[in-house]
Amino acid sequence: MQLHELKPIHKTKKRKRVGRGGKRGTYSGRGLKGQKARSGKRLKPFIRELIKKYPKLRGYRQRIKIQSLKSKTAILNLEVLENKFNTNEKVTPEILLEKRIIRKIKGETPQVKILGKGEISKPLEIENCQFSKQAKEKIEKAGGKIK
């Protein structure tokens, strides 16, 4: 036996059709006045009342979310490059992904921006990355190349 083969033992009880005259009397089993006694008998949607209770905030609130979604840049500091790379090694977004220093953003390799926090002593070859002024100065000072 399967679920769709199950049937109730008892007969289904017919719904009482109210408001059609006959032996029910003037109110036909609906009681006195009110929304449930009227002919349409459409009750207010419950969800509308919940929506009305929420505070209405002014302005365009989606702007903040959209800007954060647009930025697909991963941010790194020089101290990370100092710890994870050896001298004269190449640094690209793809290599950073392989070494699991950065992650993919929405399934794509992100742009990388290198900031100047920390010190760097090794000369590194850096490609396809953005820099802050401070980071660029420190990398060139250490003998690194920027392409």
Secondary structure, DSSP 8 states (H G I E B T S, - for coil): --GGG---SS--------SS-GGG-SSTTS-SSSGGGSSS-----HHHHHHHHS----S-THHHHHHHHH--EEEEEHHHHHHH--TT-EE-HHHHHHTTSS--BTTB--EEEEE--S---S--EE-SEEE-HHHHHHHHHTT-EE-
